[in-house]
Amino acid sequence: MNREQLLGRIERHWSAFNDACAGLPDTALEQPRAVGEWSVKDLIAHLATWEGEALTALPVIMQGKRPPRYGGVDNFNARQYDAIRRLSLPEAREALRTSHQRLLDFLASVPETWFATETRFRHRLRLDTWGHYPEHTEAILAWRKTKGL
């Protein structure tokens, strides 16, 4: 895989997530317990948080070091949820927009060799992006279907 292919994967899944949110009124995006305990707005902020974590972890991995551990994904998500749910919808949207652009800018600066083979770098990137977005895309689409949205 090369950078272009990898960015294509990210973009396809990123677009699908955004399409799942498209057209929903703000009141629906902010509805509590739309997807489990979370609103769609919370999921938007959640993805911004994980893209930010990728931006923290990937340079560390490139230095041959291990990024910080969080005591498991569920533990990390639970700790972040309080901050996430306090964001307004415009703040959540802006957080995701800026984290995504920062991630794309970072990936544009990474040497091509980091994309060529399955490495800890690519593994972490997958977990935080194209492997993560579909989980929430599918949940939003299922919720929309039950609500007729």
N, C-alpha and C positions, 0 to 999 in steps of 0.2 A: 504494500500500500504506500502511496506517496501523499504528500501534503494535500494536493488537489482532491484526491479521492477521500481522504479523511475529512477535509473541510466540507466536501459534498455530503458526506454522511451526517455531519453535524447540522448542516443547513437543512437537509430534508426533514430531520426529526424536529429541529427548531421551528421550521415552518409549520409542521403538523401541529405542534403544541400551540402556536399562535393562531392557527386556523381553528383549533378547538375552542379557543377563547373568543374568537372574532364574533361580533354581532351580539354578544351578550350585554344586556344593559348593566350599568354600574351596580344597581341593586342586586342583580343576580350574581355578579362577580364577588360581591361582599357578603352574600348570604352565608351565615354560619352553617357548619355541618353539611356543606354541599358534597364534600368528598371526605368521608370519615368525619373527623372533628374539624377539618379545615375548610375554609372558603376557597374559592378559586383564586381570590386575591392573595391568600396565604400561600397557595402553591406557586404563584408568580414570584413572590418574595423568596420562597423556599429554593426555587431554581436559581435565583440570583445569588443566594447564599452559597449554594454548592459550586456555582461557577467561580465565585470569589475564593472558595476553598481550593479549587483547581489552580487558580492563579497563585495561591500561596504554596501549594504542594509541588507543582510541576517544576519550578526552578530548583527547589530543594532536591528533587529526584534527579534532575540534570547534573547536580553537583555530586551525585553518588551517595547522597544521604537519605535518611528516612524522614518523611514528613511527620508532624505530630500525630499522635493517636488520640482518639476522642472517646475511647471506651465503647466503641460500636456506633454504627450509623443511627440506630434508634435513640441511643443516649444523646448523641449530638443533635439530632432533630428535636428531641424534647427540650433540650437546653435552648435551642434557637427559636423555638415556637413562640415564646413570650415576646421576644423582640419583633418577630415577623408579624404577629397579629396586631401589634401596635401601629404598624405602618398604615398610612392612608393608601387608597388605591393609586393615586398619582405617584406617591413615593415608591410603591411596589413596582409599578410599571417602569419608572425611571431607574430603579435599582437593577431591574432585569435588563433593560436596554443598555445601560452603561456597563454592567458586568459582562454582557455578551460581547459588546464592542471591544472592551479591554481584552477579553479572552481571544477574540479573533486577531487583534493587533499583536498580542503576545505570540500566538501561533505563527503569524506571518514572519516573526523574527527568529523562530527556532530553526536550527539547521535541519535540512532535509533528512539527514541520517536518523533523526529521532522518530521519524514516521515510517521508516522502511520495514522494520520488523516489530514483532510483538515484544514490547519492553514494559518495564514498570511504568514508564512515562505514558505509553499508549494505553496501558491498562487503566491507569488512574484517569486519563482523559476520557476514556469510554465510560467509566463509572459515573463521572460528573457531567457528561453531556449526552451523546447519542444513545448511550445505554440507560440514561436516567429519564430523559424527556418523555419517551413513550409510555412509561408507567403512569405518568400524570396526564398525558394526552388521553389515554384510554379511559382513565377514571373520569375525566371531565366529559368526554363524549358519552359515557354510560350515564352520568348524572343528567346531562342535557336530554338524553333520550327519555329518561323517567319523568322529567319535568316538561317535556314537549317543547324544549327550547332549541 
